[in-house]
Amino acid sequence: MLDILKRLDDAKIAYTISYHRSDAVSICATVPGERWEIDVLSDGEIDFERFVSDGHLGDPSELETYILKFTDTDEAPE
């Protein structure tokens, strides 16, 4: 993982590190028009996903629609 971080630093590619999975650390790197998700698993394996923008900017009024679409409405049991 440190090698990946060094390579991103050397390339001056912005990234954040997060921990969402019990078996991996995630690196989210951002370059113009793309976002990369790099998961470094506990066994050393690497999962890599690349998301590419089509350049289309959504209408700001669509933001509320997408927030509602992905809002978790399930209430936690007491």
N, C-alpha and C positions, 0 to 999 in steps of 0.2 A: 504494500500500500504506500509506503514511504517513497518508493521509486515513482509511482504514479503522481503523487503530490509534487515531488521535485520536478518532474517533467512538465506538469501544469504550471508550476511557478516559473520555471525557465522560459516557458512559452508565453508567460504573462496572460494566462487564461484564468478568468475569475471562476471560483468554485466555493461551495460550502460543503461541510461534512456533517452528516447526521446519522442517527442510529434508529432505524425503524423496524429492523428485523433482529431476532435474537441470534441469528447466525451470520450477520454481515454488518459492515459499516458502509454507508452510502456516501458517494461523492457526486454532487450535482454541479456540473460545469456548464458555463454559459458562454457561447460565442455568438457573433452576429447571425441571427436567423436560425439558431440551433440551440438545443439544450441536450446535454448528455447525462445519463444516469449510469454511474459506475458503481456496482456493488462488489465489494471485496469480501468474499465469504471466509468463514473461519478456517476452512481447509486450504485457503490460498487461491481457490478458483475465482475467476472474475466474470461477472455478468455485465454486459454493456448494452444499453439501449440509447438510440439517437432519435431525437424528435426534431423535425425540420419544419420551419414555418413556410406557409405558402405565400407569405407577404401580405395577405388580406388582413386588414384591421377591422375588427368587429365594431358595430355601432355601440356606443356607450350604453344605450338603453338595453342592450342584450345582457349586460352584466348581471342585472337582477335576475333575469331568467335562468342564467347558469348557476348563480348562487343558490337559488331555490331548487334547481334540478339536483344539486349535489348535497343539499342540506339533510343531515341525519335527523329524522323526525321521531325515531324510536326513543322512547324514554327509558332510562335505566331502571331496572327493577329495584324496589326498595328493600 
